[in-house]
Amino acid sequence: MRKSHIILAVFIAVVALCPFFLGGRFTYHIAILIGIKALLALSLHLMLRIGQLSLVQAGFMGMGAYASALLTQDVGFPFLLGLASAIVIPAAIAYLIGTVILKVRGVHFALLTFVMGEAIVLIFVEFVFPFGGNNGLMSIPAPSIFGLPLHSRESFYVFVLVIVGIALLVLRGMLHGQPGRILDGLDKNEPLVQSLGIDALGWRRFVFVVSAGIAGASGSLYAHYMSYISPEAFNVTATINALVMNVVGGVAAIAGPIIGAIILVPLPELFRSAITYQQLLYGVSLLLLMLFLPQGLTGLLRRKK
């Protein structure tokens, strides 16, 4: 294992353990949001690694959120089954549409997925039944696992850590070894990949499906943690924020989106006292990060190794 990988792993582990030592409801609140938004950023990270910018990721997150909320609230599904549904439903939709839209590349793919994301949000808004329209859904059941409620923020944070850990293992399996070389080839030289008899479209569809499932999982966690969801939480702005997390953390490393979420999610809180200039200070901070660290924070470690 490279020295930079060890440093990143230690840093993430230390940050993940901080809430247990610092305590406090607000600390756990920020930590939970970091985990949920890191999942969305990881889902986008997969698509970026094959050279395609998908702007529908927040839409998939919304699908997962509404699916899990409705199935647990109205049908009576247990939380884990709702979470599984939140993963499977966006993944199945991604599989169905992937064969068609993944034939488009570059800016046209980004625009197409942008339209898809906006269409998903519009469906949530227009269909008051069952999605609640602009008012969204309220009183979403609190999560429980095999009858054990996760009412406390501490217990829910542990569960979020488990889900993020599983997502990281999935990404590591896909981005290393033979699968990793194939996905890297799809980004850098797809004709060469196809000349080796590899189904390039099939692999890109597989990545799209997995990314949709991870985004759906983040939506389920978000819905049951907040106990309230509305369409505006899943618009393209959420996807852009996930993209910024990838850029700040570094697109070339799996840890990049995690680092980006750790930096960016608490950042607005640092400027809360300067509420008048909050957006300006937030934007300037991002600009400086991207100006002086164009390869992200993980890129800084690679340069120093």
PERA-V991288 format. One line per field, one symbol per residue. ss: DSSP state (H for helix, E for strand, - for the rest). psi: psi as a letter, one per 30 degrees, with the letter a starting at -180 (. if undefined). burial: b if it has 9 or more other ideal C-beta (glycine too) atoms within 8 Angstrom, else e. A space follows every 50 residues. Layout:
BEGIN
ss = ???
psi = ???
burial = ???
END
This chain:
BEGIN
ss = --HHHHHHHHHHHHHHHHHHHH--HHHHHHHHHHHHHHHHHHHHHHHHH- ------HHHHHHHHHHHHHHHHHHH---HHHHHHHHHHHHHHHHHHHHHH H----HHHHHHHHHHHHHHHHHHHHH-HHHH-HHH-E------EE--EE- --HHHHHHHHHHHHHHHHHHHHHHH-HHHHHHHHHHHH-HHHHHH----H HHHHHHHHHHHHHHHHHHHHHHHHHH--E-HHHH-HHHHHHHHHHHHHH- ----HHHHHHHHHH--HHHH-HHHHHHHHHHHHHHHHHHHHH---HHHHH HHHH-
psi = kleeeeeeeeeeeeeefeefeeakeeeeeeeeeeeefeeeeeeeeeeefg gkjjggeeeeeeeeeeeeeeeeeefgkleeeeeeefeeeeeeeeeefeee fffklbfeeeeefeeeeeeeeeeeeejekgfgbffaklhkkkkkjhfjkh ekeeeeeeeeeeeeeeeeeeeeefglaeeeeeeeeeeeieeeeefggkje eeeeeeeeeeeeeeeeeeeeeeefefgkkleffgafeeeeeeeeeeeeej ffkefeeeeeeeeeefefefgefieegeeeeeeeeeeeefefifglefee eeff.
burial = eeebbbbbbebbeeebebbeeeeeeebbbbbbbbbbbbbbbbbbbbbbbb ebbbbbbbbbbbbbbbbbbbbbbeeebebebbbebbbbbbbebbbebbee bbeeeeeebbebbbebbbbbbebbbebeeebbbeebbeebeebbbeeeeb eebbbbbebbbebbeebbebbbbbbeeebbebbbbbeeeeeebbeeebeb bebbbebbbbbbbbbbbbbbbbbbbebbbbbebbbbebbbbbbbbbbbbb bbbbbbbbbbbbbbbbbeeebeeeeeebeebbeebbeebbeebebbbbbb bbeee
END
